Amino acid sequence: MKKILIISLYCLISLPSLADSLRCGNDLIKTGDSKGTVIAKCGPLYNEAQINYSKKYQSNQAIYTTTEELTYKDNGKIYYLLTFEGGKLAHIAFQRCNQNPSPLCD
């Protein structure tokens, strides 16, 4: 039982951390903010990628949604991954380069 607990804790620590808000200078961004608001508050990006493009039907109408990921770099030690669904900030995660090997940290 003790081994399972230790392994579980290690797995949780090795995952990127999640948050609902992020401070950019003196501004705070939070889930639900638009992509334009985030870029205006946080400035230039490190990377931008379109992850998914989906089509859903609601009341016999097709609704198209894109999922995008913006990456911001903080002094080369922390990367913030901001996931947007339909132009709105849905998830905020960060990766510390000194904790976990990641393609972002190369």
VMD Tcl script that draws the C-alpha trace (Angstrom):
set ca {
  {0.00 0.00 0.00}
  {2.84 2.38 0.85}
  {4.45 1.77 -2.55}
  {1.20 2.57 -4.35}
  {0.89 5.85 -2.43}
  {4.48 6.84 -3.26}
  {4.03 5.99 -6.95}
  {0.74 7.94 -7.06}
  {2.35 11.00 -5.50}
  {5.26 10.82 -7.93}
  {2.85 10.67 -10.88}
  {0.94 13.71 -9.63}
  {4.13 15.69 -9.16}
  {5.43 14.81 -12.62}
  {2.31 16.17 -14.41}
  {2.11 19.81 -15.45}
  {0.32 21.90 -12.85}
  {-3.09 23.33 -13.65}
  {-4.47 26.71 -12.63}
  {-7.47 28.92 -13.44}
  {-5.58 32.20 -13.53}
  {-2.17 33.56 -14.46}
  {-0.48 36.87 -13.72}
  {1.03 38.69 -16.71}
  {2.92 41.68 -15.32}
  {0.29 43.67 -13.41}
  {-2.64 42.01 -15.19}
  {-4.47 38.82 -14.34}
  {-5.86 36.48 -16.98}
  {-8.36 33.77 -16.14}
  {-10.31 31.00 -17.81}
  {-13.05 32.46 -19.97}
  {-10.92 35.37 -21.22}
  {-10.70 35.81 -24.99}
  {-7.54 35.08 -26.94}
  {-7.23 38.78 -27.86}
  {-7.45 39.83 -24.19}
  {-4.76 37.33 -23.21}
  {-2.38 38.46 -25.96}
  {-3.00 42.12 -25.08}
  {-2.21 41.49 -21.39}
  {0.64 38.97 -21.77}
  {2.39 40.26 -24.88}
  {4.32 38.26 -27.49}
  {3.99 34.48 -27.49}
  {6.69 31.85 -27.53}
  {4.60 29.55 -29.76}
  {1.07 29.16 -31.15}
  {-0.50 25.96 -32.45}
  {-3.93 24.89 -33.66}
  {-4.59 21.55 -32.04}
  {-8.05 20.59 -33.21}
  {-10.91 21.74 -35.40}
  {-14.28 20.21 -34.61}
  {-17.83 20.39 -35.90}
  {-20.82 19.96 -33.58}
  {-24.52 20.12 -34.28}
  {-26.88 22.07 -32.07}
  {-30.52 22.60 -33.03}
  {-29.80 21.40 -36.59}
  {-27.03 23.99 -37.01}
  {-23.37 23.17 -37.48}
  {-21.09 24.85 -34.95}
  {-17.37 24.90 -35.76}
  {-14.90 25.13 -32.88}
  {-11.13 25.39 -32.90}
  {-8.83 24.38 -30.08}
  {-5.59 26.34 -29.96}
  {-2.64 26.37 -27.61}
  {-0.53 29.45 -26.86}
  {2.80 28.99 -25.12}
  {4.47 31.69 -23.07}
  {8.03 31.41 -21.78}
  {9.14 32.90 -18.44}
  {12.93 33.38 -18.31}
  {13.43 29.97 -19.94}
  {12.56 28.09 -16.72}
  {8.77 27.98 -16.82}
  {6.50 27.47 -19.81}
  {2.81 28.38 -19.58}
  {0.47 26.42 -21.83}
  {-2.81 28.22 -22.46}
  {-5.52 26.19 -24.20}
  {-8.31 28.05 -25.99}
  {-11.55 26.42 -27.10}
  {-13.65 28.50 -29.46}
  {-11.51 31.58 -28.80}
  {-11.97 31.45 -25.00}
  {-9.31 30.43 -22.49}
  {-10.25 26.96 -21.22}
  {-7.13 25.66 -19.42}
  {-3.94 27.06 -17.97}
  {-1.03 24.73 -17.22}
  {2.63 25.30 -16.57}
  {5.80 23.23 -16.86}
  {8.96 23.89 -14.85}
  {11.99 22.85 -16.86}
  {14.06 21.87 -13.84}
  {11.40 19.36 -12.63}
  {10.47 17.37 -15.71}
  {12.09 16.72 -19.07}
  {9.93 18.25 -21.76}
  {10.31 19.11 -25.46}
  {9.65 22.73 -24.45}
  {12.79 22.78 -22.30}
  {15.25 21.67 -24.99}
}
mol new
graphics top color blue
foreach p $ca { graphics top sphere $p radius 0.5 }
foreach p [lrange $ca 0 end-1] q [lrange $ca 1 end] { graphics top cylinder $p $q radius 0.2 }
display resetview
